[in-house]
Amino acid sequence: MDPERVDNADPRDQTARICLAAFTAIAAACRSSEVGFGAFQRADAVRALGWPADVVEQWLYDHSDNGPFLHDYGTVDLSQLRWGLEGLKASDIAVMPTGPSDGNVMDEFAANPFHWINVRNSGVHTGVAQMWELHGTWKRWPVLIDRSLLAPPGTGLQVVEGRTRVGILKGRLSPDPPIGLIT
């Protein structure tokens, strides 16, 4: 169930590209069976990337068959990506774009951050409200990509995954943030 490699556009280049769609079948098979994410992350092709488990889960496992993700990130050569943790200002993160297929979804989340915090209260989202309340931040880091790696290339960073989290942050940083009310 290893993903197939996709040749580079330049036939003189003997290296191969690994694109997001190459993981669609294996992710779908693992999600639809009882083997789940554990088996997916142990697949040879996934391990060969050398990515952190959090990025593998949030991007490849959760979204390799997501149409908008395939449109926005389908040409990125995943074998060339290297991941690390980086400290950024909240105000810089709050103005980052996401993929064009998601339009203004982060603004929609920012319009009512308390709603989006409170509806994420079960399964993998257990503890989200407590993290925002106690620490003023997310439970899980968002995944960002350098826009120079995209087609067409751009500058700065872009939110790949974590659009709800960044939208919540944006809403909380707003000069006139919405307030939670019981009505």
N, C-alpha and C positions, 0 to 999 in steps of 0.2 A: 504494500500500500504506500510505497514511497512516491512522493510527487515527481512528476516528470520534469525534466529540465527544459527550459525554453531557450532557443539559440538567440544570441545577440543579433542586432540588426547588421552589424559589420561582420561579414563572413570571414574576414581575415583574423578576427579575434577568436581564438580557440577556447576561450573561457565560456562558461554557460551562465545564464541568468536563472534565478529562481524567483518566480513571481507568486503573488498571493493566490491566484486561482489554482496553483499546483497543490495547495493544501485543502481544497474544497472537499474532495471525496473522502479523504481520511478523517477530517474533522467531522463531517456529517455521519460517517460510519461510527465513530467513537461516541458522538453525542446520542445517536439513536440506539446504542447498545448499552449494556451495563458497564462497559469498560471505561467510558468517560474520559475525562481530561488526563488522568494518570497514564492511560495507554497512549493517548495522543502525544504527550510530552516525551514518551519513551521511544517513539518512532524514530528510526535512524535519520530520516531527512530532517526532522524537527531538531533532534539532538545535534546534528551537523551544523546547524546555524549558530549554536553556542549562545543563544539568547537567554535572558533571565526568564524564569517560569512565569512571572507576572505579565511580561510582554507577550510571551507565547500564548497564554490563556486569553488575555484581553484582545489581542489582535488576530492571531492565526486561528485559534480554537473557536472563539466566539463570533468572528466576523469574516472568515475566509469564503463564506458563501453569501455574504451580504452584498446585494447589488450595488448600493451606493459606495461601499468600500471598494469593491472591485473596480468601479468606475474611477474613483479618486486615487486609488493606490495600486491599481493593477499593473502598472508599468514599472513600479519600483523594484529594483533588483535587491531582493531581501538578503541575498548572500553577502552584500556589501555593507549592510547596516551593523553598526556596533552600538551597544547601549550602555549607559551609565547614569548615575544620579547627578543631578545638577541643581543647585539652589538658585531659584529665580524669585524676583519680587512678585508678590501677589498682583500688584497693579499691572505688571508686564504680562502675566499669564491671562489676566482678565480681558485683555484686548487682542489676544491671539485669535486668528481665524481657525475654522475647521474646514474639512473638505467641502468643495462647492456643492456636492450633492445633498449635504445636510443644511444648506442655506443658513437661515438665522435661528437654528434650533437652540443655540446657546443663549440667545436673547430671550427665547420663549421660557427657558428654564430660569433665567435671571429675573424675569417679571414676577415670579412667585417662588423664591428660593425655599421658603418654609414649607410649602406644599411638597416640593420635590425631596426635601430632607425627610419629611414625615412619612411619605409613602414608601420609602426605602427602609422597611423595618423587618424583613424576614429573609431567610436563606442567606445568601452571600452578603446581603445588605444589613444584616443584624449588626447593630452598633454604629451605624452611620450617623444617626441623630446625636448619639452621645459624643462622637468625635467632633462634630460641628459645635455642640454645646460646650464641651469641656476644653477643646483645643483650638476651635475656630478654623479647622481644616478638615480635609478628607481622610477617610480610613485607608484609602488605597491611592497611590500616585497615578496621575493621568499619564498617558503615553504621548509624547511629542516627537515630531520629526522635523528635521532641517528642510525647509522648503526648497533648497537648491537641489534636492534629490527627486523632486516631483516633476511631472510633465504637465504643463510647462513649469520650468523652474521659477522659484521666487526667492525672496530673502526672508530671514527670520525663521521662527518656529511656527509649527501648526499643530493643533490638537488632533491626534488620530483617534484616541479613545479616552473617554473621560469627559465627554461633552456635557453630561449632566453636572458633574463635579465642577467643571469650569464655569458653567452657567450659574450654579449656586454661588460660587465665589464672586462672580461678576455682580450678581444681585446684591450680595452682602456688602460689596464695596461701593455700590452706587451712592452718589451724593444724597439721594433721597430714597434710601432703601425701603422696600415694602416692610411692613411690620406684621407680625402674627397677631390675629385677633380671634376671639371666640365670639361668634355672632349667633 
